[in-house]
Amino acid sequence: MMYNEQRIMNDLRRHEGVIYEIYLDPLGFKTFGVGHLIKDGDPEWEQPVGTSVLPLRVNQALKQDLAVAIEDCEILFKFEEWTDWPEEVREICINMAFNLGYHKFKKFVKMKEALYARNWTKAAAEGRDSLWYTQVGRRGKELMDRLEAV
């Protein structure tokens, strides 16, 4: 499956921001880079908040997290169906999966139904009708406007 990985990563950097040190996210979890949640087993696990993180490590974590978001979408949207969608639709879904995670994204039942029906306008309307949309500001507007324009 081909994705424009660079374009997706650029969008994610713009939407998430990039921080080259360990910080606490709004929920109090240690994070760095492009919204990378530090997990047990990560080299940064024992490092204190404020510790610098090299750009190479930030990019490595971003690529790993992006691979997870892509895999989540391939599972969530049934690979056979997913591969037939326009690249733009897949990239929007990947962005949302990156931001929300699999378990929260799978709760977008009406949006998912509209995507399966290839009704991009309805899918965008369903995305706008969510708490996520109100929480992510310009990111939600941009993604749903792009989806509606497909």
Buried (B, 14 or more C-beta within 10 A) or exposed (E): EEBEBEEBBEBBBEBBEBBEBBBEEEEEEBBBBBBBBBEEEBEBEEBEEEEEBEEEBBBEBBEEBBEEBBBBBBEBBEEEEBEEBEEBBBBBBBBBBBBBBBEBBBEBEBBBEBBBEBEBEBBBBBBBBBEBBEEBEEBBEBBBEBBBEB
